[in-house]
Amino acid sequence: MGFDKTGRYLLTISHKGSGVFDSANWKRVARDDAKAYPVKGIAIGIGPIDGQRIAVTEIDYDTGVLELQCPTGGFDLSYQSGMITVKSARK
């Protein structure tokens, strides 16, 4: 998973393809079933971030957890066992 530079769009990548979610409402705004795995931690965006190079964080396969912070610092994401949890990082 990785955010565009603005933090608005979250790019997700799996063995089933790629998706883009709008962080304003967490609705999926783009989907592509083609396999397009990251190369050296970089994936290419689709939909509203088409063609953008997105830095992505992969699952820690030892723990099964993926943790990621929005570049604006507004929230943190955690992925575990097929579930993404969003937590506000602002105090």
C-alpha positions in Angstrom: 0.0 0.0 0.0 1.1 3.6 -0.6 -0.3 7.1 -0.7 0.1 9.6 -3.5 2.1 12.7 -2.4 -1.0 14.6 -1.3 -2.2 11.8 0.9 -5.6 11.8 -0.8 -5.3 8.5 -2.6 -4.3 5.1 -1.3 -3.0 2.6 -3.8 -3.4 -1.0 -2.9 -1.8 -3.9 -4.7 -2.4 -7.6 -4.3 -2.2 -10.8 -6.3 -5.7 -9.9 -7.6 -4.7 -6.5 -9.0 -4.6 -2.9 -7.9 -7.2 -0.5 -6.4 -7.2 3.2 -5.5 -9.2 4.5 -2.5 -10.1 8.2 -1.8 -9.1 8.9 1.8 -11.8 11.5 2.1 -14.5 8.8 2.2 -12.6 5.5 1.7 -14.6 4.7 -1.4 -12.8 2.8 -4.2 -12.3 5.1 -7.2 -10.3 2.8 -9.4 -9.7 -0.9 -10.0 -7.5 -2.8 -12.3 -7.4 -6.6 -12.4 -4.0 -6.7 -14.1 -1.0 -7.9 -12.0 1.4 -5.0 -11.5 3.8 -5.7 -8.7 6.0 -3.0 -7.2 9.6 -2.8 -8.3 12.1 -1.7 -5.7 9.3 -0.3 -3.5 7.7 1.7 -6.3 4.3 1.0 -8.0 2.6 2.9 -10.8 -0.7 4.5 -10.0 -4.0 3.9 -11.8 -7.2 5.9 -12.0 -6.9 9.4 -10.6 -3.2 8.8 -9.9 -2.5 7.1 -13.3 1.1 7.0 -14.1 2.4 8.4 -10.8 5.2 6.6 -9.1 3.9 5.6 -5.7 6.3 4.5 -2.9 4.6 1.4 -1.3 5.0 -0.5 1.9 4.8 -4.2 1.8 3.6 -6.7 4.5 6.2 -7.8 7.0 5.8 -11.5 6.3 7.3 -12.5 9.6 4.5 -10.7 11.5 1.8 -10.6 8.9 1.3 -6.9 9.6 1.6 -3.8 7.3 1.7 -0.4 8.9 1.6 2.9 7.0 1.2 6.6 7.9 -0.5 9.1 5.6 2.1 11.6 4.3 0.1 14.5 5.8 0.3 12.8 9.2 -3.5 12.8 9.6 -4.0 9.0 10.2 -2.2 5.7 10.4 -3.2 2.5 8.6 -2.6 -1.1 9.8 -3.3 -4.2 7.7 -3.5 -7.6 9.3 -5.4 -10.8 8.4 -7.2 -9.2 5.4 -8.5 -6.2 7.4 -7.3 -2.5 7.2 -7.7 -0.4 10.3 -7.6 3.4 10.1 -6.7 5.4 13.2 -6.5 9.2 13.5 -2.9 10.2 14.3 -3.9 13.7 15.4 -4.2 14.4 19.1 
